[in-house]
Amino acid sequence: MRVMVIEDSRLAREGLVRMLGQFDGVDVIGQADHPATAAPMIAELRPDVLFLDIHMPGASGFDLLEMLDYLPRIVFTTAYSEYAIRSFDYNTVDYLLKPVSHERLATAIAKLAAADAAPAAAPRPPLDINSKIFVKDGERCHLVSLETIRYIESCKNYVRIFFGSEKAYVKKSLNSIEERLPVKFFFRANRQCIINLQEIRAIEESISLGYEVTMSDGKVLEISRRNAQELKDLLSF
């Protein structure tokens, strides 16, 4: 398994890297001391697992996870037990309290290996643009026609779906939602947003060398530079 270590303490980080190197099948492909430096490395290297500190100066491990466009498996490493419940809102395999012992680390590695060995669940088939989906938002329930969804935004541990004159929160990741959407109609605008191509009313180049699209409700959304060419190809002859 390909892992990265994100820890602001140099001694703790280097110590954990050394310990991980003692386990067969574990390849430490990178390390970082802060979410700001970790995010671009994760985007490039796409590790399977993050060994992630929670409490870091200026930003937390949770803040880092909100920056990502996919969710690797997570082993949190922290001196603070009070974050344990929140940690399991993410793809958390284990929660290690510092100082991390070799025995406790071995347990975490065993859990990761067991997850690798487990048979993958069969993927659910993509929806059709004419499909209706059931959305429960708190006490309210909606039966939403897929074609009426204008865009879907990531919002921490939830996504927010905008449809008709309504919006609803769903506790799923943006990636899991994207897997079910028909690719002819829905497009990943950036890390935080998926748009319905039929709901675009205007498109302009942005100063970031991407695009800005105006949706049918007047909302202006940014198409990231890395996705701009793909959008241009989709909307061109």
N, C-alpha and C positions, 0 to 999 in steps of 0.2 A: 504494500500500500504506500502511496506517495503522500507524505505529510509535510506540513509547515508548522513552525513554532512561532507564535506571536507573544512576546513577553517583554515588558519595558526594562526589567532588571537584567543587565548583561550576565551576571553570575548565574541567576536562575535560568536564563535562556540557554546559556552554554552548557549548564549542568544537565538540563532536560535533553538537549540535543545529544550529549554523550550517552545518557541513559537509553535513549531511543535507539542509538546505534548498536546497542547490545542485543537487539531483538531481530531475529531472522524475518525477512519479508517486509521490514520497515525501511523505507528510503526517505530520509529527510532531504527534501528538495529545496528548502529555503527557510529563512528565519527573518524576523523583523521585530523592531522595538516599539512600533506604534501603528495604530490603524491607518494613518495617512500613508505610511511607507508600505504597509502590508497590502492594501487594496490593489494597487497596480500589479504587484507581484502575483497575487492570487488570480487576477484577471488573465495574466499571461501564462502562468504555470498550471492553473486548474488543479490544485491538489485534491486528493480524495478526502483528506482529514486535516482539520486544524486543531492543534493544541493551543488553546487560546486563553490568555489572561483576561480577566474581566475589568479590573480596576487599573486604568492607566491614565497618566496625566493628560488632560484635555479631551479625551474621548475614551469610551469604554469598548470592551469586546462586543457588546450588543450593538453599539454604533457601527462598528465595522461590518457586522453581519447585515445591517440594513443597507450598506453600500453595494453589496454583491448582487450579481445577476443570476447566481445559482447558489444553492445551499449545500456545501460539503458537510460531511459528518463532523461533529464537534466534540472534542474533549476539553471541557473547561478546566483551567488550572488557576486557582485563586486562594487567597488567604481568608476570604470572606464567605462564610457559610450561608449568609442571608440571601444570596442570589440564587440558591439552588432551585427554588420553585420556578422562578422566571426562566431559568436556563432551559427548562424542558419545553418551552414554547418553540424551541429551535430543534434542529436535527441532532439532538444531544445523545451521545452514546454513554458518556460518563462525566462525573464532576469530581475533580481531584483537589483536595485541600493541601495547601503548601505547609510544610515542605513535603514534596512528593517522594514517597518511598519507592524503592524498586519493586516491592511486592504489590503495592497498589497500582503502580504503572503497568505491571504484568497483567493485572486483572482487566485494566482498560484495553490493553492490546488484545487480550483474549476475547473481549466483547466485540471489538472491531473485526477480528478474524471470524467470529461466529456469524456476524452480520454479512460478511463477504460470502460465507459458505451457504447461507440460507437461500432457497430458491426465490427468485424475483417474482413478484406478483405480476399477473398478466396485465399488460397495459389496457386501459379502457379505450374503446374506439372513439375517434374524434366525432364531435357533434356536427350536424348539418345546419346551415344558416337558417333553415325553417324550424329548427328544434325549439322546444320550450324547456326551460330549466327551472327547477324549484330552488328558491333562495329564501333562507330563514335568517332574518336580521333581528335579533333580540326576540321581542314578542310578535313581530310582524312577519308575515309570510307573503312571498311574491311568486307568481308564475310568470316568468319573463321570457318573451320571445327573443331569441338570440339576435335577430336582425335589429331589434330596438336598442341594443347596447351601443352606446357611442364610444365609450372608452372605459378602461379598467386601470386603476392606479394602485400601486403598492402603498400600504400604510402600516408600517411596522409589522406586526404579526398577522395583519389582515390585508385583504384587498377591498377596495371601494369600487363598486360597480355603478356606473351612471347609465340610466336607461329611462326613456320617456321623460317624465317630469320628476322621477324618483332617483334616489341613490340608496345603496344598501351595502353593509359591511359583511364580509364573509371571511371566516378564519381559515384561509388557505394561502399558499404561496402563489406569487404571480406565475412562477414557472409551472406549477401544477395546473393552473387555469389555462395557460397557453397551450399545454399539451392536448387539451380537449377542443380547442377552437379551430374552425376551418381556416386553413392558411390562405385561401383565396380572398378572404374577407377581413381577417384580422392580422394586424402587423405590430411587431414589437418596436415601438418608437424609440425607447431607451430602456435603461435598467428598471425604471420605475413605472412604465406605462405601456399598455397595449391599446391600439386604436382600431376602430371599425373604419375601413377604407371608404365605405359608402357614405360615411358621415363627414368626410372632409369637404369643406366648402372653399378653402383657399390654401395656397402653399407658396411660401417665399423662402429665399435663401436667408440664412441667419449669419451673424457675424462669427459664429463658431465653425463655419464651413459645413454645417448641416442644413436642416430646413426647419422652418416654423410652419405648422399647419393650423388653420383655423377650423374648428369643428362646427357642427350645425347649431350648437348652442352658444357660439361665440367664444368658447374656450380656446386659447392659443397654447399649443403643446409643441415641445421641441423634439425633432428627430435628431438623434445623435449623429455625429460625423461618421462613425463606423457603420451606421445603418442607412445613411442617406443614399448611397449608390443603389442599394437594394430596393429602396422605395422608388427611386427614379426608374429603375428597370421595370418594376411592377406597374407603374403608371404611364409607361411609354409604349408607343407602337413597336 
